[in-house]
Amino acid sequence: MKRTKIWCLSSRCLGDERRIIGGVKISKKFFLLVLLLFISCGSTDLSQIEAKKILEDQIKPRPIYVHLKSSDPRSPETDREIRRLRSRYASSTGSCPGAGKFYNPSEEGEKYFREIYCYGPRCGGYITIGYKRIKEVTEVLNDRSNDSAVVKYLLIFEPLEPFYSELCAGGKCDRYTRVLEKPIKAPFKRSDKGWRMKELPSCCG
């Protein structure tokens, strides 16, 4: 009888231990489920890193052109560079009576000029002095209620040499190269395909 009682007591202990272990396992599963739900909800937010990548995909570096007349003074280095661009990146040419020849850029050449025209040995045109591009995303305001966000970002101007130093000395190009010191706002919307910018800001269209 004594042994039977001890055996029954041991079985109860084992049963209690199993129930406790089972409860712990259920608690862990429940905790993991809640954690996964929290992460999945949080992951729908637009991050600054993702916002910058989308902005850079949709807003390419924009060339800033300045008109250099064929009669404008310039250094021999600038003349050589213009002729180099003309020979390397011109995709088509044309001429106007009494107005010399003009050259249109290839797709790759659009980074360096919009048009070059020459009167004899002297050339001018609309030459790239630099680019405006995305500098950084300063803030992302997510609105989970309608799967949207407002992204605030800054632009930066990057000069292209030798034309920038040659053509923009003394602040001549400030009106072209100036960028806003306060962030620009861009609306974003999330769909089944992910986040996209709803429309190009007025600065970058």
HELIX and SHEET records of a PDB file:
HELIX    1   1 LYS A    2  GLY A   42  1                                  41    
HELIX    2   2 GLN A   48  GLN A   58  1                                  11    
HELIX    3   3 PRO A   76  TYR A   89  1                                  14    
HELIX    4   4 GLY A  109  LYS A  111  5                                   3    
HELIX    5   5 PHE A  163  LEU A  167  1                                   5    
HELIX    6   6 ALA A  169  GLY A  171  5                                   3    
HELIX    7   7 ASP A  174  THR A  177  1                                   4    
SHEET    1   A 5 ARG A  62  LEU A  68  0                                        
SHEET    2   A 5 ARG A 122  ASP A 143 -1                                        
SHEET    3   A 5 PHE A 113  TYR A 119 -1                                        
SHEET    4   A 5 GLY A 100  PRO A 105 -1                                        
SHEET    5   A 5 ALA A  90  CYS A  96 -1                                        
SHEET    1   B 5 ARG A  62  LEU A  68  0                                        
SHEET    2   B 5 ARG A 122  ASP A 143 -1                                        
SHEET    3   B 5 SER A 148  PRO A 159 -1                                        
SHEET    4   B 5 ILE A 184  SER A 191 -1                                        
SHEET    5   B 5 GLY A 194  MET A 197 -1                                        
END                                                                             
